[in-house]
Amino acid sequence: MKRIIAWTAIIALAGLYVMTLISALLAKPGSDRLFHFCLGMTIAVPILAWILIWCIGRFTDKKTMADLDILNSNEEERARMEEALHSEMLHSEMLHSEMLHSEMQPEASKNNKTTS
């Protein structure tokens, strides 16, 4: 049902854009009103689709992309993601410190050669 709503919204917006483009190219009277309508629907259609998907999730007691607490919905998955992020940050810090260490070694060897 959620996919049907999403695809309907996409098709409706695409149809509005094509209709507005054709009307503008043919210089039909009222094409400016059609443009304003299309502009309003560009904002309204995604909001209405989000509301419908959110309502479906509420009535079926299922998590959807429209839920406001999607990040807190699965504690195990969130903990796994945080652990992966933490290990990635540690790995990045280790690479950075190794790079700094390798850049400083040639300078140290140059200083030893100049002093001897």
C-alpha positions as CSV (number, residue, x, y, z in Angstrom):
1,M,0.0,0.0,0.0
2,K,2.9,2.4,0.9
3,R,4.5,1.7,-2.5
4,I,1.3,2.4,-4.3
5,I,1.0,5.8,-2.5
6,A,4.6,6.6,-3.3
7,W,4.3,5.7,-7.0
8,T,1.0,7.5,-7.3
9,A,2.6,10.7,-5.9
10,I,5.5,10.3,-8.3
11,I,3.3,9.8,-11.3
12,A,1.0,12.7,-10.3
13,L,3.9,15.1,-10.0
14,A,5.5,13.9,-13.3
15,G,2.1,14.3,-15.1
16,L,1.7,17.8,-13.6
17,Y,5.1,18.8,-14.8
18,V,4.6,17.5,-18.3
19,M,1.2,19.1,-18.5
20,T,2.6,22.5,-17.4
21,L,5.5,22.2,-19.8
22,I,3.2,21.5,-22.8
23,S,0.9,24.3,-21.8
24,A,3.8,26.8,-21.5
25,L,5.3,25.7,-24.8
26,L,2.0,26.1,-26.6
27,A,1.3,29.4,-24.9
28,K,-2.2,28.4,-23.9
29,P,-4.3,30.9,-22.0
30,G,-4.2,30.1,-18.3
31,S,-0.8,28.5,-18.4
32,D,0.3,30.8,-15.6
33,R,-2.5,29.5,-13.4
34,L,-1.5,26.0,-14.3
35,F,2.1,26.8,-13.3
36,H,1.0,28.1,-9.9
37,F,-1.2,25.1,-9.4
38,C,1.7,22.8,-10.2
39,L,3.9,24.7,-7.8
40,G,1.4,24.2,-5.0
41,M,1.0,20.6,-5.8
42,T,4.8,20.1,-5.8
43,I,4.6,21.0,-2.1
44,A,1.2,19.4,-1.3
45,V,1.5,16.0,-2.9
46,P,4.7,14.8,-1.0
47,I,3.2,16.1,2.2
48,L,-0.1,14.3,1.6
49,A,1.8,11.1,0.6
50,W,3.9,11.3,3.9
51,I,0.7,11.8,5.9
52,L,-1.0,8.8,4.3
53,I,2.1,6.5,4.8
54,W,2.3,7.7,8.4
55,C,-1.4,6.9,9.0
56,I,-1.0,3.4,7.5
57,G,1.9,2.8,9.8
58,R,-0.1,3.9,12.8
59,F,-3.1,1.9,12.0
60,T,-1.1,-1.3,11.2
61,D,1.3,-0.8,14.1
62,K,4.3,-1.1,11.8
63,K,7.3,1.2,11.5
64,T,7.5,3.2,8.3
65,M,9.8,5.7,6.7
66,A,7.3,8.4,7.8
67,D,7.8,7.6,11.5
68,L,9.3,10.4,13.5
69,D,11.2,8.0,15.8
70,I,12.7,5.8,13.1
71,L,16.2,6.1,14.7
72,N,15.0,4.8,18.0
73,S,12.9,2.0,16.6
74,N,15.4,-0.8,16.8
75,E,17.8,-0.6,19.7
76,E,20.0,-3.5,18.5
77,E,20.5,-2.1,15.1
78,R,21.2,1.3,16.5
79,A,23.9,-0.1,18.9
80,R,25.4,-2.0,16.0
81,M,25.5,1.2,13.9
82,E,27.1,3.2,16.7
83,E,29.7,0.5,17.3
84,A,30.6,0.5,13.5
85,L,30.9,4.2,13.5
86,H,33.1,4.2,16.6
87,S,35.4,1.6,15.1
88,E,35.6,3.5,11.8
89,M,36.6,6.7,13.7
90,L,39.3,4.8,15.6
91,H,40.6,3.3,12.4
92,S,40.6,6.8,10.8
93,E,42.5,8.2,13.8
94,M,45.1,5.4,13.6
95,L,45.7,6.1,9.9
96,H,46.0,9.8,10.5
97,S,48.6,9.3,13.3
98,E,50.6,6.8,11.2
99,M,50.6,9.4,8.3
100,L,51.9,12.1,10.7
101,H,54.5,9.8,12.1
102,S,55.8,8.8,8.6
103,E,55.9,12.5,7.6
104,M,58.0,13.4,10.6
105,Q,60.6,10.5,10.2
106,P,62.3,11.9,7.0
107,E,62.6,15.3,8.8
108,A,64.3,13.6,11.8
109,S,66.7,11.7,9.5
110,K,67.6,15.0,7.7
111,N,68.3,16.6,11.1
112,N,70.6,13.8,12.1
113,K,72.5,14.1,8.8
114,T,73.0,17.8,9.2
115,T,74.2,17.6,12.8
116,S,76.8,14.9,12.1
